[in-house]
Structures are given as C-alpha cells and as structure tokens.
Amino acid sequence: MLPELVTSIPGPRSRGLAVELRAHESRNITYVSPGFPVFWERAHGPNVWDVDGNRFLDLTSGFGVASLGYTPQPIVEAMQDQAARLYHAMGDVHPSAEKAALCRRLSQLTFENWNLGPGKVILTNSGSEAVEAALKTAWLATQRRGVLAFNGSYHGLGYGALTVTGRSLFRDPFKTQLADFASFLPFPICQHCPWHAPGREPSACLPDCMNAFLRQAEILLAKGDIGAIVVEPVQGRGGEVVPPGWFLPLLRQLADQFGALLIFDEIYTGFYRTGHRFASDHWNVQPDLICLGKALTSGFPLAACVGREKIMDAAWPESTGEALHTSTFLGNPLGCRMALQSLELLEAEPWSERVEALGHHLHSGLLKLQETSRHWGWTRGLGLMRGIEVVDANGQPDPARTGRLVEAMLARGIIILSGGVEQNVLSFTPPFVIDEAELDFALAQLTEAALRES
Ligand SMILES: Cc1ncc(COP(=O)(O)O)c(C=O)c1O
C-alpha cells in the first residue's frame, strides 16, 4: 500500500514522544531533529503506521530484518503459540526443543547443503555477538591471534566485533581500548578503486587490482599470524558494495594456502536479500564459518555463528557444565520458533526469482533516477540490496544532502536510510513483498525530493 499521511511528519504524538525519549534515553542513541523520528505503532507487509496514524512505505525492512514483510500471519501465529507455552528456557543448561530444531535446520541450510558435512551452531543474541563467536572459534582452532578484515566493513559494535569493523566513525572514540589483532585491507569497491583504476563496473575490473590486492594480502598472511579472514561478501552498511568476481574465490584460496579460517558475515546479506540464499552463492564460494542474523528471525534478537563440524569440534572442548561462550537468553525459545517459521517461509517460495526481478526493476529505476540530477553518483547492489550515491556539484560525497533527502522522504511517507563509509549512499533494502508500483512510487518521490534540493 502506498503512503497516506494524516498529519505533518513527525506528527504531534511522535514529537511528544521524542521529547520524552530525549529526557530519558542516552542522547547518542536515537537521532532527533525537527523532521525525525516517527514512533511506530504497528506494521504489516511493507507498511508501517506511526502513533499519529500516518502510513509509511518502508524501504529498509527495519534494518534488513523484515524480508518477509511485517507481521506475516504464520509468524504471528507461531509467536502466539510459543509465547503461550514457553518463552524462556535455560539456553545452555536445560534448553527447549526449538533450540535443537533450529541448530539442525541451520546445519542443513549451510554446510550440509554445500556437501561439507554437518555444521555446528552457536546461537547468540545479536549479530555482533555472532561475529565474536566466530572470532573466538578461529582463535581456538588456529591459535593465531591476527584477523584480516576490510576497510568499510561493519560487523557490529561490541568490542570484539568493533575490533574487526573497518569504520573509523565507530572505532575512533574507543580506539585506545580496542585490541590490535585486526589488520585491514581495502575492500575492492570498483566505483572508487582503491588501486586507482578508473571508475567502472565490477565485471570490467582490471586484473591489476586483483594483483595489487594479492600482493598486499600475501605480505600480511605470510607472517603466519593471521587465523581468520572476516568479510561481508557484499558490504551492506558500507554502501551496498559488490566486489568483483575474483574477490571471494581469491579469499578462499588465500585462506587455504595460509591456514586461516574464512568467516563470511552474511548477517545482512543472508536469506535471499541479494537474490541467492547467501550472497556468497553468487560466486559459489563456501566459508569455514558463517554468521547469520537479521532476517533469520523476522524480528527477534537472535543470530547465529555456524561452522564446519570439524572446525567447531577442534576449537571448542566438550562442555563440562560451564560454557565458554553463552548468555542468559541464548537460544530463546520464542526466537528459535520465529527463526524456524521464518526459514520455512523463506525456503517455501521462489524468493530468488522475485528478489532478482524486483531488484532488476529497482536497478533500472535507479539508473533513470541518475539521469535526473547531477547530484546522483554511482548506483550499485544485488537483488533487493541496492544503493545510490549522493554527491555535491564537484562529484564529492555529500552526506548533508543525503541526510536531508532521508528526512524529505520521510515527510513524503517513505522510510529510507543512508549508508556508506561517507554516509552519502541512499540504501534500498525493502521487504520482498513490496511490488513494482510501490518501488516506482518511491523512486518518483525521490526524484521530486532531489529536484527540490537542487
Ligand atoms: C554485516 C553485519 N554484520 C553484523 C552486524 C551487527 O548485527 P547486530 O546489529 O545485530 O549486532 C550488522 C548490522 O547491521 C551487519 O550489517
């Protein structure tokens, strides 16, 4: 359904709640401005209603979580049933049947499906913690302290995940306390080639770039201290950056050659966001450990680190009663049930086809949008994970304009967010249940909003 605005944005109730929140929540959490935020009251499909009765079209899937749209009936029913029966258990002591079922299902969908034997799972409460579980696994398995990570990456903000996150915005305030086990290499972003090849699409990437990357990676890995390579197969919050075709196969080769474990962070890209079940399927490369979250549950704080059985069992000793990595809410039954139901829905329909078709439509729309103003830069992405850069008159990143566009779109009833290392990418990660007319409407609104800005 298209947006319907009954009051100005934000309306009076949202404005009142923002004042209340400002008084009691740490001021660094929720961004408040005259045009932001709206407080959500309910949501269905790709739509959200705020406390003032305005209906919005959500192009974010709520940070990539609601891939199936909001409140699909089977998930609501599963939650209601589970909540009435059991919504807390003793995760690492006396767990629920749902936890066992989810671990089995995650093994099937990953390592078993890749014919690499069973997978073993560590469930966590956030994506950040899933990355930390993978880092701990790699350390225990290899006894090598170093981790190779990438500029522009986002793996979460817990101290462990932040250590491998390649964004100075998040790192700098804490850098004195951050451990120094991560080494960063450039992520091959073809539109702004770190090795200074002229801007181009990934398919036309120069072999020189690959060789330049290879030289840098070999120097690092040859020191023998790197136990893990952690990478988003497509950078999400870094601005929908799709690497060239050589990148993931080369990482696999380097990990094997130098005895490091390859960790794919598919927390954002997993479960058909890019058109395939996992983004890494586009290049047919398999990791040793995979981190999953967001769309996994459709909306419960639960994520997972899944690893090849032989690696997990080599790393982690049998529990003697005190788990080395766990938490109070580990394997929460409600979260596990939501994940099982979400996975059933995600696997039951040909989402790949729909996401690819809608993604193609969105991409064509973004290419047309590019023509309408000199303030649009590169557009890129895969499936329903796409972005377009916003630039100033000199073609430089324009984060201020990007922020104004996000607010202008909200005022037009469309929820969209900015991303990218320079905060100048408008990101599109809509629910898969959005339709072409809704995407066209959003793009038409964006065209108008941008023209008013110029
Ligand atoms: C690729 C990736 N990894 C990890 C995370 C962190 O997940 P969480 O916010 O659940 O800690 C995110 C969050 O956006 C992400 O996009």
The ligand as a Gaussian input file, in Angstrom:
#p B3LYP/6-31G(d) Opt

LIG

0 1
 C       27.046000      -7.366000       8.087000
 C       26.659000      -7.101000       9.508000
 N       27.280000      -7.756000      10.480000
 C       26.973000      -7.558000      11.773000
 C       26.003000      -6.666000      12.127000
 C       25.698000      -6.434000      13.578000
 O       24.492000      -7.003000      13.903000
 P       23.719000      -6.522000      15.228000
 O       23.308000      -5.103000      14.970000
 O       22.566000      -7.473000      15.338000
 O       24.689000      -6.636000      16.346000
 C       25.327000      -5.941000      11.139000
 C       24.297000      -4.947000      11.486000
 O       23.872000      -4.142000      10.702000
 C       25.665000      -6.158000       9.795000
 O       25.073000      -5.483000       8.802000

